[in-house]
Amino acid sequence: MRRDARPRNCREKWLLCELCSSELHSDGHPLLELGPWSQQKIFYLQRYADMFSTGMKNHWPTRAYIDLFAGPGIYRVRSSPDEVNDGSSLVVLKQKTPFTHYAFVDSDEGHVKALQARMANLAPGSQKKAFPGNCNDLGIVSQLLAFIPRNA
Ligand SMILES: C[S@@+](CC[C@H](N)C(=O)[O-])C[C@H]1O[C@@H](n2cnc3c(N)ncnc32)[C@H](O)[C@@H]1O
């Protein structure tokens, strides 16, 4: 099916959203198919998050990372389809000095389920939660505020 004819959200394994590869990854969940600029974005995000968490760990014992457009956790670049990379959420969950809290939001339930499965064994000492929903909704904002400690 043409990419622009696909739904906005992943519905079934045979009907994935316009942002995803048309086939599931080998773990049975969807993966994004992004432009090459994403590699740079994720590289700098990972460097910044790691510098922040390492630099602040002795000053701020509670540090929260929030990703409002989290995605399913992995992606491949359209021009190199054989190479699968960690997306923004997984690179930050794998950094050497973890945040104490990780909150992820995605409006696509298929992406949230994929991320939940992929993050299950990462940052084992941290509190992690993936919220399905539109990050502009007040309901989601309230859930984030309830999850993140006030002193974070
Ligand atoms: C480009 S992808 C995210 C890529 C991810 N940050 C990464 O680097 O691996 C954008 C994601 O945002 C989600 N999304 C789009 N609009 C949203 C909204 N209003 N609230 C929450 N998620 C949204 C999409 O379902 C998609 O998974």
The ligand as an ORCA input file, in Angstrom:
! r2SCAN-3c Opt
* xyz 0 1
  C       8.952     10.935     14.193
  S       8.133      9.883     15.310
  C       9.087      9.898     16.797
  C      10.481      9.566     16.694
  C      11.148      9.357     18.015
  N      11.148     10.573     18.836
  C      12.556      8.905     17.742
  O      13.417      9.764     17.528
  O      12.783      7.687     17.735
  C       6.771     10.876     15.931
  C       5.899     10.099     16.893
  O       5.004     11.011     17.532
  C       3.733     10.402     17.605
  N       2.761     11.532     17.670
  C       2.334     12.359     16.690
  N       1.506     13.297     17.169
  C       1.410     13.083     18.517
  C       0.727     13.732     19.571
  N      -0.047     14.805     19.350
  N       0.867     13.256     20.836
  C       1.659     12.169     21.072
  N       2.326     11.505     20.104
  C       2.225     11.952     18.845
  C       3.625      9.510     16.380
  O       2.712      8.446     16.578
  C       5.066      9.012     16.239
  O       5.273      7.795     16.921
*
